């Protein structure tokens, strides 16, 4: 599986990332609350719509690779 996360906006309250799975079209949105330290999918990407399992995996990868690495501008995650 392949995910792409790209920083769209950073405010005092949150980080906003566009994301995609198995695609280069980042039509999903994930937000991370700086105060609550919680990530949530605002809009699932096309490949994750209708799949709770895929959405959970996207959040898992986001937390491990984006949050864990200090919110890089772009992060690609590939698993086998």
N, C-alpha and C positions, 0 to 999 in steps of 0.2 A: 504494500500500500504506500501511497505517496501523498503527502500534504504539503501545501505551501501556505505560509503565514506572512502577511505584509502589513506593517504599521501604517494605519490611515491617519490616526490622530492621537495626540496625547494632550490631556487637559490636567487640571489640578486634581480632578476626581478619578480619572480613568485612562486606560489605554484602549484604543479601538483598533482592531486588526481585521483586515479582509482575509478570507481563507478559502481554499479549495481542496478537494480530494480527488486524485486521479484526473486532474484537469489543470490548465493554466488560467482558466477564467475564474477569478476570485469573486464569486457572487455570494459568499457567506460572510457573516460578521460575528466576531467574538469580542466581547468587552471584558476587561479586567478592572474591578474596583480596587483602587489603591487603599481606600479606607478599610473595606471589608476583607481584602485579599482573596477575592472570589472571582473566578472566571465563569462566564455564561455565554451561551450561544444566543445572539439576538436574532439572527437569521441563519438557518442552516444552509449550507451550500447545496447545490442541485443534487449531488450524489448522496447527501446525507438526509434529504427530506424523506420522512416516513420511516426512518430507521433510528430508533433509540440507541441501539448498539453502536452504530457508526458515529452518532453525535457524541456519545460518551468517549469513544476512542479519540475523536478530534479534540475534545477538552483535555483528555489525558496527555496527548502529545503536545498540546499547547502549553499546559502547565509544566511539563517536564522540560521541553526544549525552548520555549519562548520565555516563560517566567523564570525558569531555572537558569537561563543564560543571561538574565538581565535585560530583557526586552529588546532584542536586536531589531533592526529595521526590516530585515527579511530573514526568514528561516525556512529551509526545506527539510522535510523529515521523510526518510524512506525506510520502510521496514520490510522484512522478507517473509 
